[in-house]
Amino acid sequence: MENILSREKNGPIEILTLNDPKKLNALSEEMLNKLQDTFDEISKRSDVKAIILRGEGKAFCAGHDLKQMQQARQSSDGGREYFTHLFKKCGRMMLTISNMPQPVIAEVRGVATAAGCQLVATCDLAIASPSASFGVNGVNIGLFCSTPMVALSRNIGRKKAFEMLVTGDFLDSETAMSFGLVNRVVLDQEIQKETFLLAKKISNKLGQAVKVGKKAYYKQIELPIDQAYEYTAEVMSANMLFEDTNEGINAFIEKREPDWKTI
C-alpha cells in the first residue's frame, strides 16, 4: 500500500499517479487517505504551482471499492456508520481539491466512473484521451450516484447530468468535452506532454494571483450575481495592491518580462 499513490516533482509541477491498477485505481479508504494527506501537504507548499493527477493502467479511476464496501455490511448496523464516514471522507477530499491554492489537472485515460467521474469533475481542469469514458453508473447496481452528482451537476447542464445519473450511460471523451466535463481531447501518445504544457503555462503565472483567483472563482460561482460582483470587486482591489502585480503591470507597459519577487 506504500506506493498506492506515486509522486513525482518536475520543477513547480507535482505529478500524482493513482497506482492501484489491479483495482482500477478505486477510491478505497487507503486511496482516499493517501489523497487527502497528499493534498493537505501540497496545499501548504509555495514551491508547487500546479498538480497533475493521472491513473496507472487501463483506468483513471473506477470509483469506490465495492468489495471493501460490501465487507462493511457485516457490522451490526449493516454498515450505515461506515458508509456515512466513507462518503463524508470522500466529500472532504473533493472539497480539498477545490479549496487548495494550486490548480489540479486531471489527465484521463480509460474509464472514470462514479466517484472516479466525480474526481474528474472536481479537478479544476481535465484533459482526456480518446480512450477515456465517463459515467455515473451506480444506478445500474441500485446505488444512485448522489455524491458524484454534486460535482457533475456543477460541470455540465442539468438535463444532461440527470440523464447520465438515471440511465447509467457513459460519455465518450469527445462528448464529455462538448458537455464541458473536460477541456480538450488529446491522442494517447500526446496526452502527458499536453497536460504538462498546460501545467507549465499555469506555473509561469504569478502564484499569488492564481491562488486568490481560484478561491474567488469557486466562491463567486455559488453567489447571486449582485453579490458575486461585490465580492470579486474586493478581491481584485486587494490583488491590485500586490507588489508583484504592480511589477507585472509596469513590465507590460514597458514591454519586458516581469521580475516577480515571490515564487
Accessible surface in RSA format (square Angstrom, percent):
REM  Atomic radii and reference values for relative SASA: ProtOr
REM  Chains: A
REM  Algorithm: Lee & Richards
REM  Probe-radius: 1.40
REM  Slices: 20
REM RES _ NUM      All-atoms   Total-Side   Main-Chain    Non-polar    All polar
REM                ABS   REL    ABS   REL    ABS   REL    ABS   REL    ABS   REL
RES MET A   1   137.66  71.3  90.27  59.7  47.39 112.8  89.45  76.1  48.21  63.9
RES GLU A   2   152.73  87.7 138.12 104.5  14.61  34.8  54.20 104.8  98.53  80.4
RES ASN A   3   106.65  73.5 101.86  98.4   4.79  11.5  19.76  47.6  86.89  84.0
RES ILE A   4     7.24   4.1   3.63   2.7   3.62   8.7   6.43   4.6   0.81   2.2
RES LEU A   5    12.75   7.1   0.92   0.7  11.83  29.7   0.92   0.6  11.83  31.8
RES SER A   6    44.58  37.7  38.61  51.5   5.97  13.8  33.90  72.2  10.67  15.0
RES ARG A   7   100.00  42.0  64.39  32.8  35.62  84.8  36.10  49.3  63.90  38.7
RES GLU A   8    95.59  54.9  88.26  66.8   7.33  17.5  40.76  78.8  54.83  44.8
RES LYS A   9    87.64  42.8  55.68  34.2  31.96  76.1  38.75  34.9  48.88  52.1
RES ASN A  10    68.42  47.2  63.25  61.1   5.18  12.5   6.53  15.7  61.90  59.8
RES GLY A  11    46.79  57.7   0.00   N/A  46.79  57.7  35.30  96.9  11.49  25.7
RES PRO A  12    50.65  36.9  49.17  44.8   1.48   5.4  50.18  41.4   0.47   2.9
RES ILE A  13     1.50   0.9   1.50   1.1   0.00   0.0   1.50   1.1   0.00   0.0
RES GLU A  14     5.09   2.9   5.09   3.9   0.00   0.0   0.00   0.0   5.09   4.2
RES ILE A  15    10.80   6.1   9.91   7.4   0.89   2.2   9.91   7.1   0.89   2.4
RES LEU A  16     0.00   0.0   0.00   0.0   0.00   0.0   0.00   0.0   0.00   0.0
RES THR A  17    16.00  11.4  16.00  16.2   0.00   0.0   5.92   8.0  10.08  15.2
RES LEU A  18     0.00   0.0   0.00   0.0   0.00   0.0   0.00   0.0   0.00   0.0
RES ASN A  19    48.40  33.4  38.47  37.2   9.93  23.9   1.13   2.7  47.27  45.7
RES ASP A  20    24.00  16.8  22.80  22.7   1.20   2.8   2.58   6.1  21.41  21.4
RES PRO A  21    54.90  40.0  45.45  41.4   9.45  34.4  46.64  38.5   8.26  51.3
RES LYS A  22   201.41  98.3 163.98 100.6  37.43  89.1 115.98 104.4  85.44  91.0
RES LYS A  23    89.51  43.7  76.94  47.2  12.57  29.9  63.65  57.3  25.86  27.5
RES LEU A  24    58.75  32.7  58.25  41.7   0.50   1.3  58.75  41.3   0.00   0.0
RES ASN A  25     0.04   0.0   0.04   0.0   0.00   0.0   0.00   0.0   0.04   0.0
RES ALA A  26     6.09   5.6   5.98   9.2   0.10   0.2   5.98   8.4   0.10   0.3
RES LEU A  27     0.66   0.4   0.00   0.0   0.66   1.7   0.00   0.0   0.66   1.8
RES SER A  28     0.95   0.8   0.48   0.6   0.47   1.1   0.67   1.4   0.27   0.4
RES GLU A  29    39.35  22.6  39.35  29.8   0.00   0.0   7.05  13.6  32.31  26.4
RES GLU A  30    61.10  35.1  58.14  44.0   2.97   7.1  27.85  53.9  33.26  27.2
RES MET A  31     0.00   0.0   0.00   0.0   0.00   0.0   0.00   0.0   0.00   0.0
RES LEU A  32     0.10   0.1   0.03   0.0   0.06   0.2   0.03   0.0   0.06   0.2
RES ASN A  33    64.62  44.6  63.15  61.0   1.47   3.5  20.36  49.0  44.26  42.8
RES LYS A  34    74.95  36.6  74.87  45.9   0.08   0.2  34.34  30.9  40.61  43.3
RES LEU A  35     0.00   0.0   0.00   0.0   0.00   0.0   0.00   0.0   0.00   0.0
RES GLN A  36     9.63   5.4   9.63   7.0   0.00   0.0   8.92  19.0   0.71   0.5
RES ASP A  37    95.98  67.2  88.66  88.2   7.32  17.3  28.46  67.0  67.52  67.3
RES THR A  38    10.86   7.7   8.63   8.7   2.23   5.3   2.29   3.1   8.57  13.0
RES PHE A  39     0.03   0.0   0.03   0.0   0.00   0.0   0.03   0.0   0.00   0.0
RES ASP A  40    45.63  32.0  43.06  42.9   2.58   6.1  20.13  47.4  25.51  25.4
RES GLU A  41    67.61  38.8  62.32  47.1   5.29  12.6  52.54 101.6  15.06  12.3
RES ILE A  42     0.00   0.0   0.00   0.0   0.00   0.0   0.00   0.0   0.00   0.0
RES SER A  43    32.02  27.1  19.61  26.2  12.42  28.6  18.06  38.5  13.96  19.6
RES LYS A  44   178.78  87.2 140.51  86.2  38.26  91.1  95.69  86.1  83.08  88.5
RES ARG A  45    64.67  27.2  57.37  29.2   7.30  17.4  29.61  40.5  35.06  21.2
RES SER A  46    79.10  66.8  63.07  84.2  16.03  36.9  48.57 103.4  30.53  42.8
RES ASP A  47    55.80  39.1  49.96  49.7   5.84  13.8  31.46  74.0  24.34  24.3
RES VAL A  48     3.19   2.1   0.00   0.0   3.19   7.7   0.00   0.0   3.19   8.6
RES LYS A  49    33.90  16.5  29.20  17.9   4.70  11.2  15.01  13.5  18.88  20.1
RES ALA A  50     0.00   0.0   0.00   0.0   0.00   0.0   0.00   0.0   0.00   0.0
RES ILE A  51     0.00   0.0   0.00   0.0   0.00   0.0   0.00   0.0   0.00   0.0
RES ILE A  52     0.08   0.0   0.08   0.1   0.00   0.0   0.08   0.1   0.00   0.0
RES LEU A  53     0.00   0.0   0.00   0.0   0.00   0.0   0.00   0.0   0.00   0.0
RES ARG A  54    29.08  12.2  29.08  14.8   0.00   0.0   7.80  10.7  21.29  12.9
RES GLY A  55     9.98  12.3   0.00   N/A   9.98  12.3   0.00   0.0   9.98  22.4
RES GLU A  56    84.34  48.4  82.32  62.3   2.01   4.8  13.23  25.6  71.11  58.1
RES GLY A  57    47.22  58.2   0.00   N/A  47.22  58.2  26.12  71.7  21.10  47.2
RES LYS A  58   168.77  82.3 143.30  87.9  25.47  60.6  98.17  88.4  70.60  75.2
RES ALA A  59     1.46   1.3   0.57   0.9   0.89   2.0   0.57   0.8   0.89   2.4
RES PHE A  60     0.74   0.4   0.09   0.1   0.64   1.7   0.74   0.4   0.00   0.0
RES CYS A  61     0.00   0.0   0.00   0.0   0.00   0.0   0.00   0.0   0.00   0.0
RES ALA A  62    27.26  25.1  14.80  22.8  12.46  28.4  14.80  20.8  12.46  33.0
RES GLY A  63     0.17   0.2   0.00   N/A   0.17   0.2   0.17   0.5   0.00   0.0
RES HIS A  64    23.12  12.6  14.34  10.0   8.78  22.5  14.26  14.7   8.86  10.3
RES ASP A  65    13.34   9.3   9.72   9.7   3.62   8.6   3.92   9.2   9.42   9.4
RES LEU A  66    87.89  48.9  83.57  59.8   4.32  10.9  83.62  58.7   4.26  11.5
RES LYS A  67   168.55  82.2 163.68 100.4   4.88  11.6 109.10  98.2  59.46  63.3
RES GLN A  68    36.32  20.3  31.81  23.2   4.52  10.8  16.35  34.8  19.97  15.1
RES MET A  69    15.56   8.1  15.56  10.3   0.00   0.0  15.56  13.2   0.00   0.0
RES GLN A  70   101.04  56.5  98.95  72.3   2.09   5.0  39.98  85.1  61.06  46.3
RES GLN A  71   128.46  71.8 116.48  85.1  11.98  28.5  43.42  92.4  85.04  64.5
RES ALA A  72    16.74  15.4   4.26   6.6  12.48  28.4  16.42  23.1   0.33   0.9
RES ARG A  73   135.11  56.7 122.00  62.2  13.11  31.2  25.66  35.1 109.45  66.3
RES GLN A  74   151.91  84.9 120.81  88.3  31.10  74.1  50.59 107.7 101.32  76.8
RES SER A  75    56.74  47.9  37.88  50.6  18.86  43.4  47.61 101.4   9.13  12.8
RES SER A  76   130.75 110.5  80.16 107.0  50.59 116.5  61.02 129.9  69.72  97.7
RES ASP A  77    69.16  48.4  42.13  41.9  27.03  63.9  43.34 102.0  25.82  25.8
RES GLY A  78    33.68  41.5   0.00   N/A  33.68  41.5  26.51  72.8   7.16  16.0
RES GLY A  79     0.18   0.2   0.00   N/A   0.18   0.2   0.18   0.5   0.00   0.0
RES ARG A  80   183.26  76.9 178.49  91.0   4.77  11.4  55.37  75.7 127.89  77.5
RES GLU A  81   135.84  78.0 128.94  97.5   6.90  16.4  49.87  96.5  85.97  70.2
RES TYR A  82    46.87  21.9  40.30  22.9   6.56  17.1  45.04  33.8   1.82   2.2
RES PHE A  83    38.43  19.2  38.43  23.8   0.00   0.0  38.43  23.3   0.00   0.0
RES THR A  84    64.64  46.0  58.17  59.0   6.47  15.4  43.88  58.9  20.76  31.4
RES HIS A  85    93.47  51.1  86.41  60.1   7.05  18.0  61.30  63.2  32.17  37.4
RES LEU A  86     2.78   1.5   2.78   2.0   0.00   0.0   2.78   1.9   0.00   0.0
RES PHE A  87    54.06  27.0  50.82  31.5   3.25   8.4  51.47  31.2   2.59   7.4
RES LYS A  88   147.60  72.0 135.59  83.2  12.01  28.6  90.62  81.6  56.98  60.7
RES LYS A  89    37.12  18.1  30.88  18.9   6.24  14.9  27.51  24.8   9.61  10.2
RES CYS A  90     1.19   0.9   1.19   1.3   0.00   0.0   0.98   2.5   0.21   0.2
RES GLY A  91    24.44  30.1   0.00   N/A  24.44  30.1  23.52  64.6   0.92   2.1
RES ARG A  92   138.35  58.1 134.20  68.4   4.15   9.9  53.06  72.5  85.29  51.7
RES MET A  93     0.11   0.1   0.11   0.1   0.00   0.0   0.11   0.1   0.00   0.0
RES MET A  94    10.76   5.6  10.38   6.9   0.38   0.9  10.63   9.0   0.13   0.2
RES LEU A  95   113.96  63.5 113.18  81.0   0.78   2.0 113.88  80.0   0.08   0.2
RES THR A  96    19.83  14.1  16.52  16.8   3.30   7.9  10.76  14.5   9.07  13.7
RES ILE A  97     0.00   0.0   0.00   0.0   0.00   0.0   0.00   0.0   0.00   0.0
RES SER A  98    22.84  19.3  20.31  27.1   2.53   5.8   7.46  15.9  15.39  21.6
RES ASN A  99   114.68  79.1  84.65  81.8  30.03  72.3  29.17  70.2  85.51  82.6
RES MET A 100     4.05   2.1   0.05   0.0   4.00   9.5   2.99   2.5   1.06   1.4
RES PRO A 101    31.12  22.7  25.08  22.9   6.04  21.9  29.04  24.0   2.08  12.9
RES GLN A 102     7.52   4.2   6.18   4.5   1.34   3.2   6.37  13.6   1.15   0.9
RES PRO A 103    13.28   9.7  13.28  12.1   0.00   0.0  13.28  11.0   0.00   0.0
RES VAL A 104     0.00   0.0   0.00   0.0   0.00   0.0   0.00   0.0   0.00   0.0
RES ILE A 105     0.00   0.0   0.00   0.0   0.00   0.0   0.00   0.0   0.00   0.0
RES ALA A 106     0.00   0.0   0.00   0.0   0.00   0.0   0.00   0.0   0.00   0.0
RES GLU A 107     1.86   1.1   0.19   0.1   1.67   4.0   0.05   0.1   1.82   1.5
RES VAL A 108     0.00   0.0   0.00   0.0   0.00   0.0   0.00   0.0   0.00   0.0
RES ARG A 109    71.86  30.2  68.44  34.9   3.42   8.2  16.67  22.8  55.19  33.4
RES GLY A 110     9.99  12.3   0.00   N/A   9.99  12.3   9.36  25.7   0.63   1.4
RES VAL A 111    38.13  25.1  35.50  32.1   2.63   6.3  35.50  30.8   2.63   7.1
RES ALA A 112     0.00   0.0   0.00   0.0   0.00   0.0   0.00   0.0   0.00   0.0
RES THR A 113    14.76  10.5  14.76  15.0   0.00   0.0  14.62  19.6   0.13   0.2
RES ALA A 114    21.49  19.8  21.49  33.2   0.00   0.0  21.49  30.3   0.00   0.0
RES ALA A 115     0.20   0.2   0.01   0.0   0.19   0.4   0.01   0.0   0.19   0.5
RES GLY A 116     0.00   0.0   0.00   N/A   0.00   0.0   0.00   0.0   0.00   0.0
RES CYS A 117     0.14   0.1   0.11   0.1   0.03   0.1   0.00   0.0   0.14   0.2
RES GLN A 118     7.97   4.5   7.48   5.5   0.49   1.2   0.41   0.9   7.56   5.7
RES LEU A 119     0.00   0.0   0.00   0.0   0.00   0.0   0.00   0.0   0.00   0.0
RES VAL A 120     1.38   0.9   0.00   0.0   1.38   3.3   0.00   0.0   1.38   3.7
RES ALA A 121     6.49   6.0   0.02   0.0   6.47  14.7   0.02   0.0   6.47  17.1
RES THR A 122    12.24   8.7   5.25   5.3   6.99  16.7   8.86  11.9   3.38   5.1
RES CYS A 123     8.43   6.4   0.00   0.0   8.43  19.8   0.00   0.0   8.43   9.1
RES ASP A 124    35.32  24.7  11.24  11.2  24.08  56.9  11.51  27.1  23.81  23.7
RES LEU A 125    44.29  24.7  41.48  29.7   2.82   7.1  44.29  31.1   0.00   0.0
RES ALA A 126     2.27   2.1   1.85   2.9   0.42   0.9   1.85   2.6   0.42   1.1
RES ILE A 127     0.00   0.0   0.00   0.0   0.00   0.0   0.00   0.0   0.00   0.0
RES ALA A 128     0.00   0.0   0.00   0.0   0.00   0.0   0.00   0.0   0.00   0.0
RES SER A 129     0.00   0.0   0.00   0.0   0.00   0.0   0.00   0.0   0.00   0.0
RES PRO A 130    69.55  50.7  48.56  44.3  21.00  76.3  49.54  40.9  20.02 124.4
RES SER A 131    64.21  54.3  36.89  49.2  27.33  62.9  46.22  98.4  18.00  25.2
RES ALA A 132     2.52   2.3   0.00   0.0   2.52   5.7   0.00   0.0   2.52   6.7
RES SER A 133    30.45  25.7  30.45  40.6   0.00   0.0  18.67  39.8  11.78  16.5
RES PHE A 134     0.00   0.0   0.00   0.0   0.00   0.0   0.00   0.0   0.00   0.0
RES GLY A 135     0.00   0.0   0.00   N/A   0.00   0.0   0.00   0.0   0.00   0.0
RES VAL A 136     0.48   0.3   0.17   0.2   0.32   0.8   0.17   0.1   0.32   0.9
RES ASN A 137    39.01  26.9  37.35  36.1   1.66   4.0   0.25   0.6  38.76  37.5
RES GLY A 138     8.13  10.0   0.00   N/A   8.13  10.0   8.13  22.3   0.00   0.0
RES VAL A 139    48.93  32.2  36.53  33.1  12.39  29.9  36.57  31.8  12.35  33.5
RES ASN A 140    95.69  66.0  57.91  56.0  37.79  91.0  27.52  66.2  68.18  65.9
RES ILE A 141   112.86  64.2  76.98  57.3  35.88  86.5  86.85  62.5  26.01  70.6
RES GLY A 142    72.88  89.9   0.00   N/A  72.88  89.9  36.26  99.5  36.63  82.0
RES LEU A 143    82.07  45.7  81.46  58.3   0.62   1.5  82.07  57.6   0.00   0.0
RES PHE A 144    73.57  36.8  60.20  37.3  13.37  34.8  60.20  36.5  13.37  38.3
RES CYS A 145     9.44   7.1   5.35   6.0   4.10   9.6   3.39   8.6   6.05   6.5
RES SER A 146    56.81  48.0  52.36  69.9   4.44  10.2  32.01  68.2  24.80  34.7
RES THR A 147    48.92  34.8  47.03  47.7   1.89   4.5  42.67  57.3   6.25   9.5
RES PRO A 148     7.46   5.4   7.39   6.7   0.07   0.3   7.39   6.1   0.07   0.4
RES MET A 149    69.68  36.1  69.68  46.1   0.00   0.0  57.14  48.6  12.54  16.6
RES VAL A 150    79.34  52.2  77.55  70.2   1.79   4.3  79.34  68.9   0.00   0.0
RES ALA A 151    13.30  12.2   8.81  13.6   4.49  10.2  13.30  18.7   0.00   0.0
RES LEU A 152     0.38   0.2   0.38   0.3   0.00   0.0   0.38   0.3   0.00   0.0
RES SER A 153    46.72  39.5  30.92  41.3  15.81  36.4  21.94  46.7  24.78  34.7
RES ARG A 154   148.36  62.3 114.77  58.5  33.58  80.0  53.61  73.3  94.75  57.4
RES ASN A 155    51.36  35.4  25.63  24.8  25.73  62.0   7.97  19.2  43.39  41.9
RES ILE A 156    10.74   6.1   0.06   0.0  10.67  25.7   4.96   3.6   5.77  15.7
RES GLY A 157    44.17  54.5   0.00   N/A  44.17  54.5  35.42  97.2   8.75  19.6
RES ARG A 158   210.42  88.3 199.84 101.9  10.58  25.2  72.47  99.0 137.95  83.6
RES LYS A 159   180.82  88.2 171.08 105.0   9.73  23.2 122.26 110.0  58.56  62.4
RES LYS A 160    94.62  46.2  93.40  57.3   1.22   2.9  47.72  42.9  46.91  50.0
RES ALA A 161     2.19   2.0   2.19   3.4   0.00   0.0   2.19   3.1   0.00   0.0
RES PHE A 162   120.79  60.4 120.29  74.5   0.50   1.3 120.60  73.1   0.19   0.6
RES GLU A 163    89.82  51.6  86.79  65.7   3.03   7.2  27.88  53.9  61.94  50.6
RES MET A 164     4.71   2.4   4.64   3.1   0.07   0.2   4.71   4.0   0.00   0.0
RES LEU A 165     5.32   3.0   4.84   3.5   0.49   1.2   4.84   3.4   0.49   1.3
RES VAL A 166    65.01  42.8  44.95  40.7  20.06  48.3  45.07  39.2  19.94  54.1
RES THR A 167    57.99  41.2  37.02  37.5  20.97  50.0  42.92  57.7  15.07  22.8
RES GLY A 168     3.90   4.8   0.00   N/A   3.90   4.8   0.42   1.2   3.48   7.8
RES ASP A 169    82.11  57.5  77.57  77.2   4.54  10.7  25.82  60.8  56.29  56.1
RES PHE A 170    85.95  43.0  58.76  36.4  27.19  70.7  58.76  35.6  27.19  77.8
RES LEU A 171    17.36   9.7  15.45  11.1   1.92   4.8  17.36  12.2   0.00   0.0
RES ASP A 172    81.63  57.2  74.34  74.0   7.29  17.2  34.11  80.3  47.52  47.4
RES SER A 173     2.76   2.3   2.76   3.7   0.00   0.0   0.00   0.0   2.76   3.9
RES GLU A 174   100.40  57.6  96.70  73.2   3.70   8.8  53.52 103.5  46.88  38.3
RES THR A 175    44.83  31.9  41.72  42.3   3.10   7.4  22.53  30.3  22.30  33.7
RES ALA A 176     0.00   0.0   0.00   0.0   0.00   0.0   0.00   0.0   0.00   0.0
RES MET A 177    69.26  35.9  59.43  39.3   9.83  23.4  50.32  42.8  18.94  25.1
RES SER A 178    87.15  73.6  46.52  62.1  40.63  93.6  50.97 108.5  36.18  50.7
RES PHE A 179    49.96  25.0  33.27  20.6  16.69  43.4  39.48  23.9  10.48  30.0
RES GLY A 180    44.95  55.4   0.00   N/A  44.95  55.4  26.46  72.6  18.49  41.4
RES LEU A 181     5.48   3.1   0.00   0.0   5.48  13.8   0.03   0.0   5.45  14.7
RES VAL A 182     6.53   4.3   0.00   0.0   6.53  15.7   2.17   1.9   4.37  11.8
RES ASN A 183    72.71  50.1  46.01  44.5  26.70  64.3   9.76  23.5  62.95  60.8
RES ARG A 184    85.91  36.1  85.91  43.8   0.00   0.0  26.08  35.6  59.84  36.3
RES VAL A 185    32.42  21.3   6.34   5.7  26.08  62.9   6.34   5.5  26.08  70.7
RES VAL A 186    21.31  14.0  16.36  14.8   4.95  11.9  21.31  18.5   0.00   0.0
RES LEU A 187   101.89  56.7  99.20  71.0   2.68   6.7  99.20  69.7   2.68   7.2
RES ASP A 188    58.07  40.7  52.31  52.1   5.76  13.6  27.23  64.1  30.84  30.8
RES GLN A 189   140.31  78.5 102.29  74.8  38.02  90.5  57.74 122.9  82.57  62.6
RES GLU A 190    73.55  42.2  73.38  55.5   0.17   0.4  20.95  40.5  52.60  42.9
RES ILE A 191     0.00   0.0   0.00   0.0   0.00   0.0   0.00   0.0   0.00   0.0
RES GLN A 192    80.66  45.1  78.39  57.3   2.27   5.4  23.26  49.5  57.40  43.5
RES LYS A 193   133.61  65.2 123.24  75.6  10.38  24.7  76.79  69.1  56.82  60.5
RES GLU A 194    51.88  29.8  51.46  38.9   0.42   1.0   2.05   4.0  49.83  40.7
RES THR A 195     0.00   0.0   0.00   0.0   0.00   0.0   0.00   0.0   0.00   0.0
RES PHE A 196    51.62  25.8  51.62  32.0   0.00   0.0  51.62  31.3   0.00   0.0
RES LEU A 197    87.74  48.9  83.86  60.0   3.88   9.8  84.37  59.3   3.36   9.1
RES LEU A 198    22.56  12.6  18.66  13.3   3.90   9.8  21.91  15.4   0.65   1.7
RES ALA A 199     0.00   0.0   0.00   0.0   0.00   0.0   0.00   0.0   0.00   0.0
RES LYS A 200    99.77  48.7  99.77  61.2   0.00   0.0  52.85  47.6  46.91  50.0
RES LYS A 201   128.50  62.7 124.18  76.2   4.32  10.3  70.63  63.6  57.87  61.6
RES ILE A 202    25.47  14.5  23.22  17.3   2.26   5.4  23.86  17.2   1.61   4.4
RES SER A 203     8.95   7.6   1.54   2.1   7.41  17.1   0.00   0.0   8.95  12.5
RES ASN A 204    96.47  66.5  75.74  73.2  20.73  49.9  25.26  60.8  71.21  68.8
RES LYS A 205   106.59  52.0 104.25  64.0   2.35   5.6  55.72  50.2  50.88  54.2
RES LEU A 206    10.99   6.1   8.20   5.9   2.79   7.0   9.22   6.5   1.77   4.8
RES GLY A 207    16.30  20.1   0.00   N/A  16.30  20.1  11.85  32.5   4.46  10.0
RES GLN A 208    66.76  37.3  62.31  45.5   4.45  10.6  24.21  51.5  42.55  32.3
RES ALA A 209    33.33  30.6  27.84  43.0   5.49  12.5  28.17  39.7   5.16  13.7
RES VAL A 210    36.48  24.0  29.69  26.9   6.78  16.3  36.33  31.6   0.14   0.4
RES LYS A 211   118.33  57.7 117.06  71.8   1.27   3.0  60.05  54.1  58.28  62.1
RES VAL A 212    42.22  27.8  38.79  35.1   3.43   8.3  40.81  35.5   1.41   3.8
RES GLY A 213    32.47  40.0   0.00   N/A  32.47  40.0  28.17  77.3   4.31   9.6
RES LYS A 214    16.06   7.8   8.57   5.3   7.49  17.8  14.26  12.8   1.79   1.9
RES LYS A 215   146.59  71.5 137.81  84.6   8.78  20.9  86.79  78.1  59.79  63.7
RES ALA A 216     8.07   7.4   8.03  12.4   0.04   0.1   8.03  11.3   0.04   0.1
RES TYR A 217   115.85  54.1 111.72  63.6   4.13  10.8  78.99  59.4  36.86  45.4
RES TYR A 218    66.67  31.1  61.07  34.7   5.60  14.6  51.98  39.1  14.70  18.1
RES LYS A 219   104.49  51.0  94.98  58.3   9.51  22.6  56.49  50.8  48.00  51.1
RES GLN A 220    46.10  25.8  44.47  32.5   1.62   3.9   7.55  16.1  38.55  29.2
RES ILE A 221    91.15  51.9  64.84  48.3  26.31  63.4  67.77  48.8  23.37  63.4
RES GLU A 222   106.61  61.2  76.41  57.8  30.20  71.9  44.70  86.5  61.91  50.5
RES LEU A 223    51.52  28.7  36.56  26.2  14.96  37.6  37.53  26.4  13.99  37.7
RES PRO A 224    75.29  54.9  62.13  56.6  13.16  47.8  74.55  61.6   0.74   4.6
RES ILE A 225   131.04  74.6 122.44  91.2   8.60  20.7 125.16  90.1   5.88  15.9
RES ASP A 226    98.80  69.2  86.84  86.4  11.96  28.3  46.17 108.7  52.63  52.5
RES GLN A 227    88.43  49.4  86.18  63.0   2.25   5.3  24.65  52.5  63.78  48.4
RES ALA A 228    10.15   9.3   9.89  15.3   0.27   0.6  10.15  14.3   0.00   0.0
RES TYR A 229   155.82  72.7 152.52  86.8   3.30   8.6 106.58  80.1  49.25  60.7
RES GLU A 230   125.28  71.9 115.91  87.7   9.37  22.3  46.00  89.0  79.28  64.7
RES TYR A 231    43.25  20.2  37.90  21.6   5.35  13.9  38.67  29.1   4.58   5.6
RES THR A 232    37.36  26.6  36.42  36.9   0.95   2.3  28.01  37.6   9.36  14.1
RES ALA A 233    57.30  52.7  46.13  71.2  11.18  25.4  55.92  78.7   1.39   3.7
RES GLU A 234   120.84  69.4 117.00  88.5   3.84   9.1  38.67  74.8  82.17  67.1
RES VAL A 235    29.42  19.4  25.13  22.8   4.29  10.3  28.51  24.8   0.91   2.5
RES MET A 236   134.45  69.6 133.77  88.5   0.68   1.6  93.74  79.7  40.71  53.9
RES SER A 237    65.89  55.7  57.34  76.5   8.55  19.7  34.19  72.8  31.69  44.4
RES ALA A 238    54.40  50.0  48.38  74.7   6.03  13.7  51.91  73.1   2.49   6.6
RES ASN A 239    29.70  20.5  29.15  28.2   0.55   1.3   6.17  14.9  23.53  22.7
RES MET A 240   106.28  55.0  96.46  63.8   9.82  23.4  78.15  66.4  28.13  37.3
RES LEU A 241   155.26  86.5 126.78  90.7  28.48  71.6 130.89  91.9  24.37  65.6
RES PHE A 242    43.47  21.8  38.74  24.0   4.74  12.3  42.94  26.0   0.53   1.5
RES GLU A 243   127.53  73.2 114.88  86.9  12.65  30.1  52.38 101.3  75.15  61.4
RES ASP A 244     4.35   3.0   3.39   3.4   0.96   2.3   1.49   3.5   2.86   2.8
RES THR A 245    24.40  17.4  20.38  20.7   4.03   9.6  22.95  30.8   1.45   2.2
RES ASN A 246    85.47  58.9  83.45  80.6   2.02   4.9  15.91  38.3  69.56  67.2
RES GLU A 247    33.69  19.3  32.71  24.7   0.98   2.3  13.40  25.9  20.29  16.6
RES GLY A 248    17.28  21.3   0.00   N/A  17.28  21.3  10.57  29.0   6.71  15.0
RES ILE A 249    71.10  40.5  68.24  50.8   2.86   6.9  70.70  50.9   0.40   1.1
RES ASN A 250    53.39  36.8  52.97  51.2   0.43   1.0   2.46   5.9  50.93  49.2
RES ALA A 251     0.65   0.6   0.65   1.0   0.00   0.0   0.65   0.9   0.00   0.0
RES PHE A 252   168.56  84.3 155.80  96.5  12.76  33.2 162.48  98.5   6.08  17.4
RES ILE A 253   118.20  67.3  99.42  74.1  18.78  45.3 104.98  75.6  13.22  35.9
RES GLU A 254   102.58  58.9  75.53  57.1  27.05  64.4  39.30  76.0  63.28  51.7
RES LYS A 255   187.87  91.7 151.30  92.8  36.57  87.1 116.98 105.3  70.89  75.5
RES ARG A 256   101.99  42.8  79.42  40.5  22.57  53.7  64.00  87.5  37.99  23.0
RES GLU A 257   151.38  86.9 138.50 104.8  12.88  30.7  63.41 122.6  87.97  71.8
RES PRO A 258    45.17  32.9  26.68  24.3  18.48  67.2  26.68  22.0  18.48 114.9
RES ASP A 259    86.68  60.7  81.42  81.0   5.26  12.4  30.27  71.2  56.41  56.3
RES TRP A 260    81.53  32.7  57.99  28.1  23.54  55.3  57.92  30.9  23.61  38.3
RES LYS A 261   144.91  70.7 112.25  68.9  32.67  77.8  79.92  71.9  65.00  69.2
RES THR A 262    63.08  44.9  50.14  50.8  12.94  30.8  54.21  72.8   8.87  13.4
RES ILE A 263   118.45  67.4 100.48  74.9  17.97  43.3 108.43  78.1  10.02  27.2
END  Absolute sums over single chains surface
CHAIN  1 A    14208.4      11900.7       2307.7       8151.3       6057.1
END  Absolute sums over all chains
TOTAL         14208.4      11900.7       2307.7       8151.3       6057.1
